[in-house]
């Protein structure tokens, strides 16, 4: 078989992604598939990579990515590849780029600027299929997959209206969802703090989830509350799973706000009971105590009705601003996820302003930025959102390291970056996976290396329904990473986030070395993986 191989990774310590113990050997690749696994020295090929002293593992999978537009302008995605990530899942939080009507593109571009950045040119797609074709044309450096965004379905069918959907509207959304899955999406995402997803009720989600369950798709969800109503937010997902039979995957599982950290134990009991009853509940997580999203998320949900134009009108209206101010500054239990209450202006950092204006504010917390502009913090935040037409990203500190580590040890939780890729991003965009391998695994020993790699690879593939990924096994895709377990570590920090990690020596995507000896190879072999409703991607 050796003479037919295109590439051999020779003499590494193989951790195959299954959780089984490591062993030494060669991995042989033919074209884009793993063709052979043998004892060290038994395989040969025209191209060989010496992996002596390195761990050879399946390529890592980022189950919550925000590279949807970035990949079209920067197909290399080196901030991800350098971490050992070889596959990303786009279309997150219920708000992404397809499907989209031609007439709604301007509205969507404005809404998404703080989350995904901007493309800088007209979106040449409307359907999921057309967007995935655009990804293929871009020749990405990693494999890409997609979820149908719930908000895109709502926008297509009923605009940005703040009301319950009708039976007919839910049926139209379900039809559009099924179309997106038949075009290759792996399920549906929703973000129940973001408009228009936040305007939906549980009944709507159950109806759409029945379509997902029929097609073996995932419901990937940013729950309605990660803070004061965390228990209720999780319970809604358990109720949806029970009523529809859908596999629910909870995005960036966390407890936000010090007063809410103690809710985690009750949440875990409920999830474990649901799993014991046969429900499919999984989750992902990033290893940081701060999150990152659009700064517009500080506003209460009603302020977003009617889309960006409606929000800007309210920010310009003194009476509406005073109502927002009262609700945001309230210390009462919030009916919505109140970022200001969790973090305060000192704990919210301005991370990106895509317009290119106000660049002196990047990296400052809102309290300091407000002083710079000689304004009171909440009024400064309103003014900045108004001036930038909502195009601002933020980082917010709200979590407990103890809770983060507890969640990471759960057997159903895989890793993700949830990385926004703006001017001054959250360090998770550059450092998540090396931080898990270096600090959490080697230094703290939270899990052993076999367990950690299982979570970064095969568990992630299983949780999102990605077949052919996540294992070093014959006939699986040849997505692999080789790293030095003694030195691997993240270098990205909140003050200097755009730093690549160390210790990731080789990264293979679809059988091609995109990183070799820690050097970028200027090769972009990534593929768009589409769900095949017959079973295989």
C-alpha positions as CSV (number, residue, x, y, z in Angstrom):
1,X,0.0,0.0,0.0
2,X,2.9,2.3,0.7
3,X,3.7,3.0,-2.9
4,X,0.2,4.5,-3.4
5,X,0.4,6.9,-0.5
6,X,0.6,10.6,-1.1
7,X,1.8,11.6,2.4
8,X,3.1,9.8,5.5
9,X,3.2,11.3,9.0
10,X,6.1,9.2,10.4
11,X,7.0,8.1,13.9
12,X,4.6,10.2,16.0
13,X,2.7,9.3,19.1
14,X,-0.9,8.8,17.8
15,X,-3.9,9.8,19.9
16,X,-6.7,8.8,17.5
17,X,-9.6,10.8,18.9
18,X,-11.6,7.9,20.3
19,X,-10.3,8.3,23.9
20,X,-8.2,5.2,23.7
21,X,-4.6,5.1,24.8
22,X,-1.9,6.5,22.6
23,X,0.5,4.4,20.6
24,X,3.5,5.1,18.3
25,X,3.1,4.7,14.5
26,X,2.8,6.1,11.0
27,X,-0.3,7.6,9.4
28,X,-0.5,7.1,5.7
29,X,-2.6,9.4,3.5
30,X,-3.9,8.8,0.0
31,X,-5.3,11.9,-1.6
32,X,-7.7,13.3,1.0
33,X,-8.3,10.2,3.1
34,X,-6.5,8.3,5.8
35,X,-5.4,5.1,4.0
36,X,-3.3,3.3,6.5
37,X,-2.1,3.3,10.2
38,X,0.9,1.1,10.8
39,X,3.9,0.6,13.1
40,X,6.7,3.3,12.9
41,X,8.8,2.8,9.8
42,X,6.4,0.6,7.9
43,X,4.9,3.2,5.5
44,X,6.5,5.4,2.9
45,X,5.4,8.0,0.4
46,X,6.8,10.7,-1.9
47,X,6.2,13.2,0.9
48,X,6.9,12.4,4.5
49,X,6.8,14.4,7.7
50,X,8.9,13.4,10.7
51,X,6.6,13.5,13.7
52,X,9.1,11.9,16.2
53,X,8.5,13.5,19.6
54,X,5.1,14.9,18.6
55,X,1.5,14.0,19.3
56,X,-0.4,13.2,16.1
57,X,-4.2,13.8,16.5
58,X,-7.3,14.3,14.4
59,X,-7.7,17.9,13.2
60,X,-9.6,19.9,15.7
61,X,-13.2,21.0,15.0
62,X,-14.6,24.5,15.9
63,X,-18.3,23.9,16.4
64,X,-19.0,27.6,17.0
65,X,-17.3,29.9,14.5
66,X,-18.0,33.4,13.2
67,X,-15.7,33.2,10.1
68,X,-18.7,33.3,7.8
69,X,-17.6,36.5,5.9
70,X,-14.0,36.6,7.0
71,X,-13.2,33.4,5.1
72,X,-14.3,35.0,1.8
73,X,-11.7,37.8,2.2
74,X,-9.0,35.8,4.1
75,X,-9.5,32.2,3.1
76,X,-6.3,31.1,5.0
77,X,-8.0,31.6,8.4
78,X,-4.5,31.2,9.9
79,X,-5.8,32.3,13.3
80,X,-7.7,29.1,13.4
81,X,-5.3,26.8,11.4
82,X,-2.4,27.7,13.7
83,X,-4.5,26.3,16.6
84,X,-4.8,23.0,14.8
85,X,-8.4,23.7,13.7
86,X,-9.2,22.0,10.4
87,X,-13.0,22.4,10.2
88,X,-15.3,25.2,11.2
89,X,-19.1,25.4,11.6
90,X,-20.6,28.7,10.4
91,X,-24.1,30.1,10.7
92,X,-24.2,30.5,14.5
93,X,-26.5,32.2,17.0
94,X,-29.4,32.3,14.6
95,X,-27.9,35.3,12.7
96,X,-25.9,34.8,9.6
97,X,-25.8,35.4,5.9
98,X,-28.1,32.9,4.2
99,X,-30.8,32.5,3.2
100,X,-31.4,36.1,2.6
101,X,-33.7,38.0,0.2
102,X,-32.1,40.5,-2.1
103,X,-34.3,43.2,-0.5
104,X,-33.0,42.3,3.0
105,X,-29.3,42.3,2.3
106,X,-28.6,45.8,3.4
107,X,-30.5,45.3,6.6
108,X,-28.6,42.0,7.3
109,X,-25.2,43.5,6.5
110,X,-25.8,46.3,9.1
111,X,-27.1,43.9,11.7
112,X,-24.2,41.5,11.3
113,X,-21.4,44.1,11.1
114,X,-20.6,43.9,14.8
115,X,-20.6,40.1,14.8
116,X,-19.1,39.0,11.4
117,X,-17.6,42.2,10.1
118,X,-18.3,43.2,6.6
119,X,-17.6,41.7,3.2
120,X,-16.8,45.0,1.5
121,X,-18.9,44.1,-1.6
122,X,-22.3,42.9,-2.6
123,X,-23.3,39.4,-1.3
124,X,-23.7,37.3,-4.4
125,X,-26.0,34.7,-2.8
126,X,-29.5,34.3,-1.5
127,X,-29.9,30.6,-0.7
128,X,-27.8,28.4,1.5
129,X,-26.6,26.5,-1.6
130,X,-25.4,29.7,-3.2
131,X,-23.5,30.8,-0.1
132,X,-21.8,27.4,0.2
133,X,-20.9,27.7,-3.5
134,X,-19.2,31.0,-2.7
135,X,-17.2,29.3,0.1
136,X,-16.0,26.7,-2.4
137,X,-15.0,29.4,-4.9
138,X,-13.0,31.2,-2.1
139,X,-10.8,28.1,-1.7
140,X,-10.6,28.1,2.1
141,X,-7.7,26.8,4.1
142,X,-10.0,24.8,6.4
143,X,-13.1,22.7,5.8
144,X,-16.3,24.6,6.3
145,X,-19.9,23.6,7.2
146,X,-23.1,25.5,7.9
147,X,-26.2,25.8,10.1
148,X,-29.4,27.5,8.9
149,X,-29.9,30.6,11.1
150,X,-33.3,30.8,12.7
151,X,-33.2,34.6,12.4
152,X,-32.7,34.4,8.7
153,X,-35.8,32.2,8.4
154,X,-37.8,34.7,10.5
155,X,-36.5,37.7,8.5
156,X,-37.4,36.0,5.2
157,X,-40.9,35.1,6.3
158,X,-42.0,37.9,8.7
159,X,-39.3,40.5,8.8
160,X,-38.1,41.9,12.2
161,X,-41.5,42.0,13.8
162,X,-41.6,41.6,17.6
163,X,-44.5,39.1,17.8
164,X,-45.4,35.4,17.8
165,X,-45.5,33.7,14.4
166,X,-48.7,32.3,13.0
167,X,-49.2,28.7,12.0
168,X,-48.8,29.6,8.4
169,X,-45.6,31.5,9.1
170,X,-44.1,28.6,11.0
171,X,-44.9,26.3,8.2
172,X,-43.1,28.7,5.7
173,X,-40.1,28.8,8.0
174,X,-40.0,25.0,8.3
175,X,-40.2,24.7,4.5
176,X,-37.3,27.1,4.1
177,X,-35.3,25.3,6.9
178,X,-35.8,21.9,5.1
179,X,-34.6,23.5,1.8
180,X,-31.4,24.8,3.6
181,X,-30.7,21.3,5.0
182,X,-31.3,19.7,1.6
183,X,-28.7,22.1,0.3
184,X,-26.2,21.0,2.9
185,X,-26.8,22.6,6.3
186,X,-26.3,20.4,9.3
187,X,-29.2,21.9,11.3
188,X,-30.5,25.2,12.6
189,X,-28.9,27.7,15.0
190,X,-30.8,30.1,17.1
191,X,-29.7,33.0,19.4
192,X,-32.5,33.7,21.8
193,X,-31.0,37.0,23.0
194,X,-30.7,38.4,19.4
195,X,-33.4,39.8,17.2
196,X,-35.4,38.5,15.5
197,X,-34.8,35.1,17.2
198,X,-35.6,36.5,20.6
199,X,-39.2,37.3,19.4
200,X,-40.0,33.7,19.0
201,X,-41.8,31.5,21.5
202,X,-41.2,27.9,22.5
203,X,-44.0,26.7,20.3
204,X,-42.2,28.1,17.2
205,X,-39.0,26.4,18.2
206,X,-40.7,23.1,18.8
207,X,-42.3,23.2,15.3
208,X,-39.0,24.0,13.6
209,X,-37.3,21.3,15.7
210,X,-39.7,18.7,14.4
211,X,-38.3,19.4,10.9
212,X,-34.8,19.1,12.3
213,X,-35.5,15.8,14.0
214,X,-37.0,14.4,10.8
215,X,-33.8,15.2,8.9
216,X,-31.4,14.3,11.8
217,X,-30.3,17.9,12.1
218,X,-29.1,19.7,15.2
219,X,-30.7,22.5,17.1
220,X,-27.7,24.6,18.1
221,X,-28.8,27.3,20.5
222,X,-27.6,30.3,22.4
223,X,-30.2,30.0,25.1
224,X,-32.7,32.7,26.1
225,X,-30.8,33.5,29.3
226,X,-27.3,32.6,30.5
227,X,-27.7,34.6,33.6
228,X,-30.6,35.4,35.9
229,X,-32.9,32.9,34.2
230,X,-30.2,30.2,33.3
231,X,-32.3,27.4,34.8
232,X,-35.3,28.4,32.8
233,X,-33.3,28.9,29.7
234,X,-31.9,25.4,29.9
235,X,-35.3,23.9,30.8
236,X,-36.8,25.5,27.7
237,X,-34.3,23.5,25.6
238,X,-35.1,20.3,27.5
239,X,-38.8,20.8,26.9
240,X,-38.1,21.4,23.1
241,X,-36.0,18.2,22.9
242,X,-38.7,16.2,24.6
243,X,-41.6,17.6,22.5
244,X,-39.8,17.3,19.1
245,X,-37.1,14.6,19.5
246,X,-34.4,17.0,18.3
247,X,-30.8,16.7,19.3
248,X,-30.2,20.0,21.2
249,X,-26.6,21.4,21.3
250,X,-26.1,24.3,23.7
251,X,-23.7,26.9,22.5
252,X,-20.9,28.3,24.7
253,X,-22.4,26.8,27.9
254,X,-21.8,29.2,30.8
255,X,-23.2,31.0,33.8
256,X,-22.9,34.8,33.6
257,X,-23.0,37.0,36.6
258,X,-21.5,36.2,40.0
259,X,-25.0,35.8,41.6
260,X,-25.8,33.1,39.0
261,X,-22.8,30.9,39.2
262,X,-24.5,28.7,41.9
263,X,-27.3,27.9,39.4
264,X,-24.9,25.6,37.5
265,X,-25.4,22.5,39.8
266,X,-29.2,22.6,39.4
267,X,-28.8,23.0,35.6
268,X,-26.4,20.0,35.4
269,X,-28.8,17.8,37.4
270,X,-31.6,18.6,35.0
271,X,-29.5,17.9,31.9
272,X,-28.3,14.6,33.3
273,X,-31.9,13.6,34.1
274,X,-33.0,14.5,30.6
275,X,-30.1,12.5,29.1
276,X,-30.9,9.5,31.3
277,X,-34.5,9.7,29.9
278,X,-33.1,9.4,26.4
279,X,-33.0,13.0,25.3
280,X,-30.0,14.1,23.2
281,X,-28.4,17.1,24.9
282,X,-24.8,18.2,24.2
283,X,-22.9,21.5,24.5
284,X,-19.7,23.3,23.6
285,X,-17.5,25.8,25.6
286,X,-14.5,28.1,25.3
287,X,-12.0,28.2,28.2
288,X,-12.3,31.9,29.2
289,X,-14.2,33.9,31.8
290,X,-15.1,36.6,29.3
291,X,-17.5,36.5,26.3
292,X,-17.7,38.5,23.1
293,X,-20.5,39.7,21.0
294,X,-22.1,42.7,19.3
295,X,-22.3,45.7,21.6
296,X,-25.9,46.2,20.6
297,X,-26.7,43.2,22.9
298,X,-26.5,45.6,25.9
299,X,-29.9,47.0,24.7
300,X,-33.2,45.3,25.8
301,X,-34.9,43.2,23.2
302,X,-37.7,45.6,22.4
303,X,-35.1,48.2,21.3
304,X,-34.2,46.0,18.3
305,X,-37.7,45.7,16.8
306,X,-37.8,46.8,13.2
307,X,-34.1,46.0,12.7
308,X,-31.1,48.4,12.8
309,X,-33.2,51.3,11.5
310,X,-35.7,50.9,14.3
311,X,-33.0,50.7,16.9
312,X,-31.3,53.8,15.6
313,X,-34.5,55.7,15.8
314,X,-35.0,54.7,19.4
315,X,-31.4,55.6,20.3
316,X,-32.1,59.1,18.8
317,X,-35.3,59.5,20.8
318,X,-34.9,60.9,24.3
319,X,-37.9,59.1,25.8
320,X,-36.8,55.7,24.4
321,X,-33.2,56.3,25.6
322,X,-34.5,57.0,29.1
323,X,-36.5,53.8,29.1
324,X,-33.5,51.8,27.9
325,X,-31.3,53.4,30.6
326,X,-33.7,52.5,33.4
327,X,-33.9,48.9,32.3
328,X,-30.2,48.5,31.7
329,X,-29.2,50.1,35.0
330,X,-31.8,48.2,37.0
331,X,-30.5,45.8,39.6
332,X,-33.6,43.7,39.6
333,X,-33.7,40.2,38.2
334,X,-33.6,40.8,34.4
335,X,-36.1,39.3,32.0
336,X,-33.3,39.5,29.4
337,X,-29.6,38.9,29.5
338,X,-28.4,42.3,30.8
339,X,-24.7,42.5,30.0
340,X,-24.3,45.8,31.8
341,X,-25.6,44.2,35.0
342,X,-23.1,41.3,34.7
343,X,-20.0,43.3,33.9
344,X,-20.5,46.9,34.5
345,X,-18.9,49.5,32.2
346,X,-15.4,48.5,33.6
347,X,-15.9,44.9,32.4
348,X,-17.1,45.7,28.9
349,X,-14.2,46.2,26.4
350,X,-14.6,47.7,22.9
351,X,-13.1,45.2,20.6
352,X,-14.0,46.2,17.1
353,X,-15.5,49.1,15.1
354,X,-15.6,48.0,11.5
355,X,-16.2,51.5,10.1
356,X,-12.6,52.5,10.8
357,X,-13.8,55.4,12.9
358,X,-13.2,55.9,16.6
359,X,-10.2,53.6,16.5
360,X,-8.7,55.3,19.6
361,X,-11.4,53.5,21.6
362,X,-10.4,50.0,20.7
363,X,-9.2,48.0,23.7
364,X,-10.6,50.4,26.2
365,X,-13.4,49.5,28.6
366,X,-16.5,51.5,28.4
367,X,-15.8,53.4,31.6
368,X,-12.5,54.6,30.4
369,X,-13.7,55.3,26.9
370,X,-16.5,57.4,28.3
371,X,-14.0,59.4,30.3
372,X,-12.0,60.0,27.1
373,X,-15.2,61.4,25.4
374,X,-16.2,63.2,28.6
375,X,-19.5,61.4,28.9
376,X,-21.4,59.3,31.4
377,X,-20.8,55.6,30.5
378,X,-24.3,54.5,29.5
379,X,-24.9,57.7,27.5
380,X,-21.5,57.1,25.8
381,X,-22.5,53.6,24.9
382,X,-25.8,54.8,23.4
383,X,-24.0,57.5,21.4
384,X,-21.3,55.2,20.1
385,X,-24.0,52.6,18.9
386,X,-25.9,55.5,17.3
387,X,-22.8,57.0,15.6
388,X,-21.6,53.6,14.4
389,X,-25.0,52.5,13.3
390,X,-24.7,49.5,15.7
391,X,-21.4,48.3,14.2
392,X,-19.5,47.8,17.4
393,X,-18.2,44.6,19.0
394,X,-17.4,44.1,22.7
395,X,-15.8,41.7,25.2
396,X,-17.6,41.3,28.5
397,X,-16.2,39.7,31.7
398,X,-18.9,37.8,33.7
399,X,-17.9,34.2,34.4
400,X,-16.1,32.1,37.0
401,X,-13.0,30.1,36.2
402,X,-14.2,27.4,38.7
403,X,-17.5,27.0,36.7
404,X,-15.7,27.0,33.4
405,X,-13.5,24.2,34.5
406,X,-16.4,22.2,35.9
407,X,-18.3,22.5,32.6
408,X,-15.2,21.4,30.6
409,X,-15.1,18.1,32.5
410,X,-18.6,17.2,31.5
411,X,-18.5,14.1,29.1
412,X,-20.9,15.7,26.5
413,X,-19.1,19.1,26.2
414,X,-16.7,19.8,23.3
415,X,-14.6,22.9,22.6
416,X,-15.3,25.9,20.4
417,X,-13.8,29.3,19.9
418,X,-16.9,31.5,19.3
419,X,-14.2,33.8,17.9
420,X,-15.2,37.2,16.5
421,X,-12.4,38.3,14.1
422,X,-12.4,42.0,14.3
423,X,-9.7,44.6,14.9
424,X,-8.9,43.6,18.5
425,X,-10.6,40.2,19.0
426,X,-11.2,38.1,22.1
427,X,-8.0,36.0,22.5
428,X,-10.1,32.8,22.1
429,X,-10.0,33.5,18.3
430,X,-6.3,32.8,18.4
431,X,-5.7,30.7,21.5
432,X,-8.6,28.4,22.5
433,X,-7.3,25.0,21.5
434,X,-3.6,25.4,22.6
435,X,-4.9,26.8,25.9
436,X,-6.9,23.6,26.5
437,X,-3.9,21.5,25.5
438,X,-1.3,23.5,27.5
439,X,-2.9,25.0,30.5
440,X,-6.0,22.9,31.1
441,X,-4.5,19.5,30.2
442,X,-0.7,19.6,30.7
443,X,-0.5,22.2,33.5
444,X,-3.7,21.7,35.5
445,X,-4.4,18.1,34.6
446,X,-8.1,18.7,34.4
447,X,-8.4,15.9,31.9
448,X,-5.7,13.7,30.4
449,X,-4.5,14.2,26.8
450,X,-6.6,11.4,25.3
451,X,-9.7,12.8,26.9
452,X,-9.0,16.3,25.8
453,X,-8.3,15.4,22.2
454,X,-11.5,13.3,22.1
455,X,-13.4,16.5,23.1
456,X,-11.5,18.6,20.5
457,X,-12.1,16.1,17.6
458,X,-14.5,13.1,17.7
459,X,-16.9,14.4,20.3
460,X,-17.2,17.6,18.4
461,X,-17.9,15.7,15.1
462,X,-20.5,13.5,16.9
463,X,-22.2,16.4,18.6
464,X,-22.7,18.3,15.3
465,X,-23.4,15.2,13.1
466,X,-20.2,15.5,11.0
467,X,-19.4,12.1,9.6
468,X,-16.0,11.1,8.5
469,X,-14.3,13.6,10.8
470,X,-12.6,13.4,14.2
471,X,-10.8,10.1,14.2
472,X,-7.5,8.8,12.9
473,X,-9.1,5.9,11.2
474,X,-8.9,4.4,7.7
475,X,-11.3,6.1,5.2
476,X,-11.8,9.2,7.5
477,X,-10.9,12.6,6.1
478,X,-7.1,13.3,6.4
479,X,-7.4,16.2,8.7
480,X,-4.6,16.0,11.2
481,X,-2.5,18.0,13.6
482,X,0.9,17.2,15.1
483,X,2.0,19.2,18.2
484,X,4.6,19.1,21.0
485,X,2.7,18.2,24.1
486,X,5.5,19.6,26.3
487,X,5.5,23.1,24.8
488,X,2.1,23.8,23.3
489,X,0.4,26.9,24.7
490,X,-1.6,29.9,23.7
491,X,0.0,33.3,23.6
492,X,-3.0,35.5,22.8
493,X,-4.0,37.8,25.7
494,X,-6.8,40.3,26.2
495,X,-4.3,43.1,25.8
496,X,-2.5,41.5,22.8
497,X,-4.9,39.0,21.2
498,X,-3.4,38.6,17.7
499,X,-0.7,36.2,18.7
500,X,-0.3,32.7,17.3
501,X,0.3,29.8,19.8
502,X,3.5,27.8,20.0
503,X,3.9,24.0,19.8
504,X,1.6,23.4,16.8
505,X,4.1,22.0,14.3
506,X,2.1,20.5,11.4
507,X,-1.5,20.8,10.3
508,X,-3.0,18.7,7.5
509,X,-6.3,19.6,5.8
510,X,-7.8,17.1,3.2
511,X,-4.4,15.4,3.0
512,X,-2.4,18.6,2.3
513,X,0.0,20.1,4.7
514,X,-1.1,23.7,5.3
515,X,1.3,24.2,8.2
516,X,4.6,22.3,8.0
517,X,7.4,22.7,10.6
518,X,5.5,25.6,12.0
519,X,5.5,27.4,8.6
520,X,2.6,28.4,6.5
521,X,2.6,26.6,3.1
522,X,0.4,28.9,1.1
523,X,-1.9,26.0,0.3
524,X,-5.7,26.1,0.7
525,X,-7.3,22.7,0.3
526,X,-10.3,23.1,2.5
527,X,-13.6,21.7,1.3
528,X,-17.3,22.7,2.0
529,X,-18.8,19.7,3.8
530,X,-22.5,19.4,3.2
531,X,-25.0,17.2,5.1
532,X,-26.2,14.4,2.9
533,X,-29.7,13.5,4.1
534,X,-28.9,9.9,3.2
535,X,-26.4,9.8,6.0
536,X,-22.9,10.7,4.9
537,X,-21.4,14.2,4.3
